[in-house]
């Protein structure tokens, strides 16, 4: 008798704590949909609400969404003047931030302090740390990943997200943003190879495949229903940026994307597709 190999899917909502609307979508997608995991921005405008919601939903796995671009720092500007402006905000350009972190010695030292401060703020919440990922995936930057590796034992970092998805599948399902997908596939393919070597050396785990990067802002029901049957890996993470739109709140993605991705997470067809393809919904605490 053949026993099918178990397959596991972690469905993650990024930007927890960004706004009340993002928090609402993540909690509802956890209660009523397929979401099993989320990543907290500890300096987000609604971070305290997100932490309080996590305490009333103890089976929702919560990781750290490290913010080092397009967001606010934990430390005051006087302590990290090479990282942030006078208001404590990071650069809005991943390219500018990445080059600075790579080539500016003072910025790299301040980077260590800020990463530690975000990990300490997460720890102060009392929530168990499920995993670490990063806003706009800047955590995959070699300098930042090395610092996370050095801090892993102290902060009990067990899992770090390494984006990894098949360009061929993405283009088969949606050929929009072709040039961006080609560039990102090349860049993050290289970062994945570097990251695997570093994380293996530190005993840190990562999923076989992580889907979301090439389709950011468009992880719709239609896309997921096309993607799930083509997945070959047995331990995968699928992430998106669900949101409920509240008047006066900033958006964490292109207009309409948060609502579309939220709807996909509530879809019974998506749930059925995961089941039909042998996936058990889980989170990083349980693997």
Secondary structure, DSSP 4 states (H G I P E B T S, - for coil): -PPPPPEEEEEEEEEETS-HHHHHHHHHHHHHSS--EEEE-TTSTTHHHHHHHHHT-TTSEEEEEE-SSSSB-SS-TTT-TTTB-TTSBBPS-HHHHHHHHHH-HHHHHHHHHHHHHHHHHHHHTT--EEEEEEGGGGGGSHHHHHHHHHHHHHHT--BB---B--HHHHHHH--TTHHHHHHHHHHHHHHHHHHHHHHHHHT-B--SEEESSTTTT---HHHHHHHHTT---SEEEEEE------TTPPPSSSTTHHHHHHHHHH-HHHHHHHHHTTEEEE-GGG-
